[in-house]
Amino acid sequence: MIKAKNTSQIYLADGKPSARGPVTHMTKVPMDVSSHRELETFQVANLQNHEVILGMPWLREHNPTIDWNDKRIIFHSERYTTWCLKSSPVVYAVPEGKALEENLITRFSKVQAKKGPTASDQSIRVKKLSNEARVPMQGSARAVVHDLYAIGGTDFSARGQAIVGTGIAIGLPHNTYGRIAPRSSIAVKHRLVTNADGIDSDYRGEVKVVLANLADQPDQVEKGDRIAQGIIERFDNRELQELTQLDDSKRGDQGFRSSDTTMDQEVKGQKAKQKMEINEISARAFGEFYRRGETTGILRCDEIEDDIQLEAIHISTEPAIKNKENNEDQDVRDTVPREYHHL
């Protein structure tokens, strides 16, 4: 707010000055009406419970029709259609609660933008570049991917590809990047797959998806379609160290399919299978399992005359009784994983 050079009284509908005092400050506010924007100067005053019409001079010039019942404003004056817009849009009032929420989000975004992300900040920030854009959403509570939505319709020629915008920008945490993966449904039904998949953490432009049509016939995506999946992944950002020689490995400089050959050689070279140790469960760990109400069985082992005897037991009594009733004649080897049988 800017302090006004001269104070002025506020007059009510009956012509009397407001008891709340005069106007003492001014402020400049950008007004967006559809695709039209103006920077207006407003007077600031403490009205408390008084209703007020903002921008009276501006309204006089445009002379819109105001529907007080439906709370909408219709612009149709000659000035508006010839000077401001070629079309005559209908503007609906924003509910107070939603307006306050949007203002708080805007203020918080400006503060966060000034601070900038830190190494410990792991938040994922999303900015809508268009009111019609959709913020990426998870398909379920445990999903690791976020669906990306098309901001507009796009046509694909047979065996062709196109770039599809999402209408959003994203700010990723430190030491992460965004990977764009294909959606299984659109890949199977339409044979549309992603053809580029990297979003750097310092990129602030619109997220766009390169889709390739693998089919022999044309295809298209509609506005709002889920076109791809975004996955946030960590990476090692350490600098590359240049050396004249690398350490030796069994695979060495062998090329394609050499990993299979190396594995076969290692298997043949093994003289005997290494023994697997079975550690005894501690009392503390046993107590933690019991307090959580675990019903999964654990193994207990005893060494008797150089022979290891394994026994399957349960943590809670009720499942143990039930298991005993159902498996009275069951051999203990049936409850032990096969890799332990040689012990």
N, C-alpha and C positions, 0 to 999 in steps of 0.2 A: 504494500500500500504506500501511496505517496501522500504526504500531508498537503491539503488544499491551501492555496494562497488566500482564498476568501471563503469564509463559512457561509452556508445558506440554509434557510429554514426548510423543513419538510411539511407540506400541507396535506391534510387529510381530505377525504371526499366531501366533507361538509364545509371546507374552506378554512378550517381552523388549523393553526400550526400544531405539529406533534409535540407532545409533552416529553418525548424521548430525547429532545435536543436537536441541534443543527447538524448538518453534514460537515465533517472535519477532515475527511480523507478521500482520495481518489484511487482508482485502480484500472489498469488496462487488461482486458480479457479477450482472448481470441474466441470468436463465436463460429461454430460449424453448423451450418444448416444444409443438410444433404451434401452436395459437392461444393457449396458456397462457403467462403470464409471471410470474415471481417474482424478487424481489431477495434473493439469499442472501448470507450472510456466510461467507467461507471462511478457514480457517487456511492460512498460507503457510509452507512449510518446504522445505529443500533435501534432496530425497529421492534425487536422481541416478537410480540404476537400479532403485529400488523402485517396484512398481506400487501404486496406491492407488485406493480407491473414494471419489469426492467426494460430499459432501452426504449423509452417512449418516443424520442425523436426518430429513432431508426424505424419504429413501427409506423409512425406517421408517414414516412417517406414510402414505405412499401405497402401500407394500407392492406394488410391481410384480413381474411375472414377468420374470426375466432369462434370456435364452437366450445362454449364453456361447459356444456354437459359432457361431451366426449373428451374434453381437454386436448383439442387438436387445433393446429393453425394451418390454414390453406392460403398459399401465396399465389395470386393470379393477377397482380397489377401489371401494367404495361412496363413500368420501370424494372420490375423484377424479371419478367420474361425476356426483355430485350437487353437489359444492362447486366443482370446477374446470371440468369440461367436461360437456356433455350426451352427447358421444360418446366412444368409447374408441379413440384413435389408436394406431398402432404407430410408435415412434420408432427410427430406425436410427442407429448410431454413425457419426460423421464421421471419415474416415481422418485420421491425424495430419498428413500432408503438406498435405491440403486445408485442415484447420483452421488450420495455421500460415500458409498463403497468405491465407486469409480474414482472419485477425487482422492481417497486415501491410497488407492493402488497407484495412481499417478504420482502422488507426492512421495510414496515409498520407493517407487521406481527411480525417481530423480535422485533421491538420497543415495540409493544403492549404486546408481550409475556414477555418481561423483566419487564414492568411496572406491569403486572398482572391486573385482573379485580378489580374494586372498587365497593362499595355498591351502588354508584349512576350510575354506568355504566350499562345500560339496553340493550346494543347491543348483538346480537346473532352471535357468531363467528363460522364459518364452515371451516373445513380443508379437502381438498380432499386427501385421502390416496392413490389414484390411478388416473392416467390420464383419465381412462374410467369411473370414478365415476361421478354422477350427483348431483349437489347441490339441496337440496329440494326446490320445487317451489309451489307457491299458485295457485290454479285453477282459481281464479278470484280476482278482486281487493279487494273485501270485505271478502274473505275467511279467516277463522281463523285457518285453518290447512295448513300444508305443506306436499305435497306428497313425499314419500320416494321411491327410485328406487332401484331395485335389481342390484347388481354389476355383477352377473353371474346367469346362469340357475340352477334350483334346482328341483329335482324330489321328489314327495310325494307319499308314499304308501297309500293304502286305510285306512282311520281312523288313519293315522300316522301324524307325525309332523317333521319339520326340521327347522334349523336356516339359515336364508338368510342374507348375508352381504350386506351393502349399500356402502361400500368403502369411508365413510366419518366419521370424528370425529367432535364433536360439543362442544362449550363452551357456557354454558347458563348463563344468568344474575343472580345476587345475589337474593336469596330467591325465586328461581323458579326451576321447574323440567320439564322434557320432558315426555309427555304421548304418547305412541304409540297406536293409535286406528285403528281398521280395516276399510278398504275401503268398501263401500257398494257394488260397482260393482263386486269386486273380491269375496266378501262374497256371493253374490247372484248367480253369474254365476259359480263360481268354488267351493263355500262352503269352502273357505280358510279364517280363522279368526286368529287374533293375540292371543297369549297365554301368553304373558308377556309384561308389558307396562310401565316400569319405567326407566328413565334416570336421574341420579343425576347430579347436576350442577358441581361437581368436577370430573366427569368421563371424561377422555380424550381418551379412546380407540375407536375402530370402533363401530358405531351404528349397531346393528344386530337385526333382527326381527324374533321372534319365530312364525311361522305359523303352524296352525293345520288344517289338512284336515278332514272335517266332513263328506265327501262323502264316499260311499261304493266302489268307484273305484279310481285308481291312478290318479294323476294330476301332473302338473308341472308349474313353472313360468320361463319365459325367461329373458335373460339379458335385462335390461332397463325397465322391467315392473314396474308399480306402485303397490307396494305391501302393503303399509300401509300409515297412516297419522300421522304426528307429531304435537302435540299440546303443546304449552308452557303455563304452568299454575303456578300461585303463590301459596305459602304455608306459613304457620306460623311456623317459625323456633325457637320459644321460647322453653326453656327447660321444661320438664315435672316436675311438682311439686308433690311429694309423700305426701299423707295425710292419716290419719287413718280413716277419715269419710268424705263422700261427702255430699253436700247440698241436701235436699229433693226435689222431683219433683212429679207431678201427676202420671207420668208413673212408677216411681220407678224402681224396678228390674224386671218388667214384660218382658217376652222374645218376641219371634216371634209373629207377627200380633197384638201385644199389642197396637201399635199406632192407629189402627182402633178402638179398644175397647175404648181407652182413648178419641178419638174424638167423638164417639157416646155418651159417658157419658157427655162430655162437652156440646154437643148440647142439650141433654135432660135437663141438669141443667140450661140452659138459661131461665130466666123467661120472658124477653122481649128483643126485638132487640134494640141495642144501636142506638141512634140517630146519624145521620151523619151530620157534619157541612159543610156548603157551604161558603167558604171564598170569599170575594169580591176581584176582580182583581184590582191591583194597577194601577195608571196612568202610572207609569214607565214601568211596564210589558206590558200594553196595547200599549204603544209607540213602544216598541221593536218588538212586533208582527206586528204592522202596518208597520214599516220600512222594515221588512223582506218580506212584501207582502203576509202574511199568508191569506189563503182563508178559513180556518177552523172556524166554528162558535164557540162562547163562550156563557156562560149563564150569565144573569143578574137577580138578585133577589131583590124584594122589599117586605117589610113586611107591609101588609095592613089589619088592624083589626084582628091582631093575625093570619093572614094567609099569607103564603109565596107565592108570585106570581113569577113564573119563565118565562123568555123570552129569546128566542134564537136570538142572533144578530150576524152580521158579522163584521169583522174588516175593510175590504175594501168595498167601495161603489158599485163597479161593480158586485162582487159576490152577494152582498145583493140584488140588483135589480133583478139579474137573479134568485136568490133563491125565491124571492117574486113572480115573474111571474110563476115559476114552482110549487109553493106550497102555493097558495093564501088561499086555504081552509084547509090547513093542521093544525091539532090540535097541540098545543104546546107540549102535552104529547108525541107525536110521535117523537119529536126531543130531548126529555130528556131521559137519561138512566133510565131503569125501577127501579133501586135501589133508585132513587130520588123521585119516584111517591108518596110515603107516606108522603113526606114533603109538 
